[in-house]
Amino acid sequence: MKIKKPEIVFFDLDNTLYNYNTAHAAALTHLKLKVKTLLNINSDEFNVLYLKAKKIVKSQLGSTASSHSRLLYFQKLIELRGLGSQPLMALDFEQTYWNNFLSNAELCDGVIEVFDEFRLNGVKIGLITDLTSTIQFRKIIFFGLDHFFDCIVTSEEIGQDKPNKDCFLNATKKLGITSIEQTNIWMIGDDEVKDLEGAKNVLNANTLHFNRFVSKRKSSLKFDFVFDDYNSLLKLIKNVFN
């Protein structure tokens, strides 16, 4: 199948524009040192409490932006340790986590060149991402990408994570698209179900799978393009527009 020139391109953020997994692991490592000092909790005990806290929060909140909240995870972890809510400590843990997360997050090579190529060809660029707006905006600004996007949609403003249809429809609404059927749209993401299957079902988008990092969810969908580095994507874009 030949991919048509896009008028709109939507990107996912985490594990698509940068490696979320390495930043997350580094952030937790730094946080564990602080937790060890303050609460005398070793790494193994931390892992058990953290996973339990995360499971409880997600079971309570379902597929929402708040279900990803590190503040809620750390609040619950402290409570599970029998120390009450401890809001100051929970906030401190959250800031320690995210500050170290960002300091260890690196944009994938070639992303800026890809964005420049889309803009050069008059393509509008949108971001559709799960998690809360505050931290996703911080990531975008940290990477220096804030001036590239014509629209940004977070699952916080929708009330549901992808692949909820409103995540995709709200993005097209922000761009003033009145007829999805007559608009050629690309969706670029790592998650086979949440990003690509969702965009295909709602927008009939061309699906471009960034597969450098392992996707948690597998889809039977046949993707229009699969790539593991942005230089390959850049070559495709140039071929499509030439």
Long-range contacts (C-beta under 8 A, 24 or more apart in sequence): 1-224, 3-186, 3-206, 3-224, 3-225, 3-236, 3-240, 4-184, 4-206, 4-240, 5-121, 5-184, 5-240, 5-241, 6-118, 6-123, 6-184, 6-185, 6-186, 6-206, 6-240, 7-123, 7-124, 7-183, 7-184, 7-185, 8-123, 8-124, 8-125, 8-126, 8-172, 8-175, 8-177, 8-183, 8-184, 8-185, 8-186, 9-118, 9-123, 9-124, 9-125, 9-126, 9-185, 9-186, 9-187, 9-188, 10-125, 10-126, 10-127, 10-128, 10-168, 10-171, 10-185, 10-186, 10-187, 10-188, 10-199, 10-203, 10-205, 11-125, 11-126, 11-127, 11-128, 11-188, 11-189, 12-127, 12-128, 12-129, 12-188, 12-189, 12-190, 12-191, 12-194, 12-195, 13-127, 13-129, 13-136, 13-139, 13-140, 14-129, 14-130, 14-131, 14-190, 15-190, 15-191, 15-210, 15-213, 16-188, 16-189, 16-190, 16-195, 16-210, 17-107, 17-108, 17-111, 17-143, 17-145, 18-105, 18-106, 18-107, 18-108, 18-139, 18-143, 19-105, 19-106, 19-108, 19-212, 19-213, 20-105, 20-213, 21-213, 22-104, 22-105, 23-101, 23-102, 23-104, 23-105, 23-106, 24-101, 26-100, 26-101, 26-103, 26-104, 27-96, 27-97, 27-98, 27-100, 27-101, 27-104, 28-97, 29-100, 30-96, 30-97, 30-100, 31-93, 31-96, 31-97, 31-100, 34-92, 34-93, 34-96, 35-93, 38-89, 39-78, 39-81, 39-83, 41-81, 46-77, 49-77, 49-80, 49-81, 50-77, 52-77, 52-80, 53-77, 53-79, 53-80, 63-160, 63-161, 63-164, 64-155, 64-159, 64-160, 64-161, 65-130, 65-131, 65-132, 65-133, 65-154, 65-155, 65-156, 65-159, 65-161, 66-132, 66-156, 67-161, 68-130, 68-131, 68-132, 69-132, 70-94, 70-97, 70-98, 98-135, 98-138, 102-138, 102-139, 102-142, 105-139, 105-142, 105-143, 107-143, 107-145, 108-212, 108-229, 108-230, 109-229, 109-230, 109-231, 110-229, 110-230, 110-231, 110-233, 110-234, 111-145, 111-230, 113-230, 113-234, 114-230, 114-233, 114-234, 114-237, 115-145, 115-148, 117-234, 117-237, 117-238, 117-241, 118-237, 119-148, 121-237, 121-241, 124-150, 124-151, 124-175, 125-149, 125-150, 126-150, 126-151, 126-152, 126-153, 126-171, 126-174, 126-175, 127-151, 127-152, 127-153, 128-153, 128-162, 128-167, 128-168, 128-171, 128-187, 128-195, 128-199, 129-153, 129-154, 129-155, 130-154, 130-155, 130-161, 130-162, 130-194, 131-155, 131-156, 132-156, 133-157, 150-174, 150-175, 151-175, 161-194, 162-191, 162-194, 162-195, 162-198, 163-193, 163-194, 163-195, 163-197, 163-198, 163-199, 163-201, 163-202, 164-198, 165-198, 165-201, 165-202, 167-198, 168-198, 168-199, 168-202, 168-203, 169-202, 172-203, 180-204, 188-233, 190-215, 191-215, 191-216, 191-217, 192-217, 192-218, 192-219, 192-221, 192-223, 193-217, 193-218, 193-219, 196-221, 196-223, 197-221, 208-233
